[in-house]
Amino acid sequence: MSSSTADPRLASAGPPRRPIRLSWSDERLRAIVWQILVVGIVGAIVWWLWSNTVHNLEVRRIATGFGFLSREAGLPIGESLIEYDPTHSYLRALTVGVLNTLKVAVVGVILATILGTLVGIARLSKNWLVSKLAGFYVEVIRDLPLLLQLLFWYTILQGLPGPRQALNPVEGVFLSNRGMKLPWIEWLPAHSWALVAMVAGIGATWAYARAMRKKQYADGQPRKIWPAGLALILGLPLVVWVAHGAPFTPDIPALRGFNFRGGLTVSPEYFALLLGLVTYTAGFIAEIVRAGILAVNQGQWEAAEALGLRRGEILKRIVLPQALRVIVPPMTSQYLNLTKNSSLAVAIGYQDIVSIANTTLNQTGQAIEGIAIIMLVYLTISLSISLFMNWYNARIALVER
């Protein structure tokens, strides 16, 4: 058999690997030895820290474990997404803290993304004034410490008039040093079921849009998605709400004595924390968005303009979809930063997981367990954000054919 017909796999396999020699001159043996030494040193340090901690706890007769979670907390919490009072357990109090942290993180990520995207686009505006104002915002916000900004917003909100002289910019909306009061509705089970139906409708709309997009790729025929999406996202919750009796009782805030009663309350602590986190993170997101747009070849703009598309349409349909591949990876870091920066809430009195866990460990003496809970909460949230953003980044990545 000629050499030209030899198995290509044998040709590409290369020469056989020589066995490891028991000699310090063998680099593979040295690599294994160094790895064993590093693992051993790290293990010894961990063992020493653990044994030292256990010894100190025993000497000081400090109990360990998470049994305290079932005890009555006796801890007042100003705002909670679930029912809570001081007679509930520490576990319930910590759950309230986790939900308060998530309330800041989720709303903050959404608002910071919107504001940062708008500011980033404004920096590239052909309007000189708009571009310079956006640039000034970015430079000032990014150069000021976040803690200072949180204290600034909190001081501003505390300087507002009291409830009797509250600002009333819109009918039913009141702004005072007690926070912001908004009109709301009396929440009933029918509304919860309607909300569930809306979430299901959003999921069904996404699945329907994906299926229609596949069909369009197959036959080239565009299909309208909005009629089905409108029916699923709005029609389905409406049907569920009507099926439960269509209850609707508006809850309008009104001044009663020295404070407002009714409506939805946004505390000054939450409002200041949200303002500070959103405006600060938006400054960094704006630069990420600007860099992503500039990374798209200028020829894309010129080709689209030659087809008669308006600048807004070019940005929406051509430039931003391509820029996402540059924007998403660093945007993940900003989402993580916003979530972890929310731990500064303790500086202005907002009771998030850090604040409640600190109070818990002061009352129970379970310092190690309290810190471990805080670390576990932030680790879980951060990993969840990273996993989702990595999945989304892989989904929009270019696939070579």
Secondary structure as GFF3:
##gff-version 3
##sequence-region A 1 401
A	DSSP	three_ten_helix	3	5	.	.	.	ID=ss1
A	DSSP	alpha_helix	8	13	.	.	.	ID=ss2
A	DSSP	alpha_helix	27	59	.	.	.	ID=ss3
A	DSSP	three_ten_helix	67	70	.	.	.	ID=ss4
A	DSSP	alpha_helix	90	123	.	.	.	ID=ss5
A	DSSP	alpha_helix	128	143	.	.	.	ID=ss6
A	DSSP	alpha_helix	146	158	.	.	.	ID=ss7
A	DSSP	three_ten_helix	163	165	.	.	.	ID=ss8
A	DSSP	beta_strand	167	170	.	.	.	ID=ss9
A	DSSP	beta_strand	173	176	.	.	.	ID=ss10
A	DSSP	beta_strand	179	182	.	.	.	ID=ss11
A	DSSP	beta_strand	184	185	.	.	.	ID=ss12
A	DSSP	alpha_helix	189	219	.	.	.	ID=ss13
A	DSSP	alpha_helix	226	230	.	.	.	ID=ss14
A	DSSP	pi_helix	231	235	.	.	.	ID=ss15
A	DSSP	alpha_helix	236	243	.	.	.	ID=ss16
A	DSSP	beta_strand	250	251	.	.	.	ID=ss17
A	DSSP	beta_strand	254	256	.	.	.	ID=ss18
A	DSSP	beta_strand	259	261	.	.	.	ID=ss19
A	DSSP	beta_strand	264	266	.	.	.	ID=ss20
A	DSSP	alpha_helix	268	294	.	.	.	ID=ss21
A	DSSP	alpha_helix	298	306	.	.	.	ID=ss22
A	DSSP	alpha_helix	311	314	.	.	.	ID=ss23
A	DSSP	pi_helix	315	319	.	.	.	ID=ss24
A	DSSP	alpha_helix	320	341	.	.	.	ID=ss25
A	DSSP	three_ten_helix	342	348	.	.	.	ID=ss26
A	DSSP	alpha_helix	353	364	.	.	.	ID=ss27
A	DSSP	alpha_helix	367	396	.	.	.	ID=ss28
###
